[in-house]
């Protein structure tokens, strides 16, 4: 857990943000989500962060860059590097995330195919645009949302 700064710990939020690459707003959000808790406050009520906190912020940033959910990050943060059972939990968590990524990739490939087909409908030489025409047709074909009748209010 090293930092690349000559600034000694404890760090203010702006310093922790600069060292971790996580914005101050996101640091506050991660605190609210209980992924991080600062080590108290200074005399002037500034939040104080340690080298460990900066490392944890980098860890969170890395996991979020891999599109992990907050719950997945929370799970990984709660694991111990040296416990064999925690290794299995980490693998299970990543397997679940991989399944999510693979499903999303399939959705994106289907979207790509659909967009290519839509793009191929118009080469720009006709009097009107077949892409816009197709989008209007699709919009008209969307189902109309069903409005549920309001529940009868009773005074019992």
N, C-alpha and C positions, 0 to 999 in steps of 0.2 A: 504494500500500500504506500506508494510513493507519490509525491506531487512534483511538478516541474517548476515550482515557484520558490522563491526565497522568502515569501511571506510565511511567518511562523503561525501555527495553529494557536488558539482557536481562530476560525475564519468567520467573517460576517457573511451574510447571504450573498452579497455581490461578489465577494472573493470566492466563495464556494461555487457560485455559478460560473465564474471565469475559469476556475480550475477543473470543473467537472464537465463543462459544455452544456449544462442544463440551465435553462433560464430561471431567474428568481421566481417568476410566476409558477413555473412547473415545480420548483422546489417546494413552494407553499402548497401546491396541489398534492404533491406526493406526501407531504406531512399530513394533510387533511385525510388522505387515503390510507394513512398509517403505514406507508412504505418506508418512512424515515422519521426520526424524531431528533431535533437538535438537542445538543447537550446543554440545555439551560439558556440563560440570557445574560448579557453583560450588564454592567451597572447602569448603562443608558438604555436598557431594554432591547438591544439588538440580539437577534438569534445568534447562537454560537455553534459552529460546526467544527468537527474534528477531522483529522486525516482519514479516519475510518468512514465518516459521513461522506467525504468527497469521493472515496472509493465506492461507497454504496451508490452514490448518485451516478457515477460512471457505469456501474453495473446495471442500474436501472435504465440508463440511456442506451446501453448496448442491447439489452433485452427488448426495449421498446423499438429500437431500430430494426430488430428482427421480427417486428409486428406482434410481439407477445402481448397478451392482455394484462391488465393490472393484476388479475387473480393469478395468472401464470407467473408473473414477476414475484408476487407475494409468496407463492409456493416456493420458488427457487431461493428467495431471500431467507426463508425460514429453514433451509436445509443446512446441515453441517457437512463441511468438506471432507471430514474424516470418517463418517459413519457409512458403513456398507448399505444399510437400509435406506439411507438418504440418497445414495447413488441410484438405487432402483426407483425411488420416487422421482428423481430428476429425469431419469430415462423415460418413465411413464409420462411425465409432464411434457417432455419434448416430443414423444410419440403422438400425444394428443395434439400438440401444436402442428406437427408435421401433417397430420390428417386434415386439420383445418386449412393449412397452406395448400395441400393437394386439392382439396375441394374448391378452394378459391381459384387455383390455377385452371381447373376444369371449367369453372364459370367464366373466367377471363378468356379462355380459348373459344368457348361458345360465343361470347360477346364479340371477339375478334372476327370470327367467321360471319356473324350476323352483320357487323359493320362493313366487312369487305363486300358482302353481297349487296348491301345497301349502296355502297360506293360504286359498285359496278353497274348500277341502274342508270347512271347518268355520266355522260362524257363531256357535258357542257356545250354540245352542238345543237341540241333541240331548242325549240321555241320556249319550252318551260322546263323546270328542273324536276326530274323524276325522283330525286332524293327527297326533296321537300314534299312532293306529291305522296310518296310512300310513307313519310312520317305522318302526314295528315290522315292517310288511310288507317295507319296503325292507331293513331289517337282516337279516331272515330270507332274503331273496333274494340277499344278498351271497355270492359264491363262497367256499367254504371254502379257506383257504390249503393248498397242497399241501406236505406235509412231505417233503423230499428224504431218501432213504435215506443214512445215513452212509457215507462212503467207507470201503472196507476198508483198514485200516492194515496195511501190509506192512513188514517189516524186511528190507530188501535191502542 
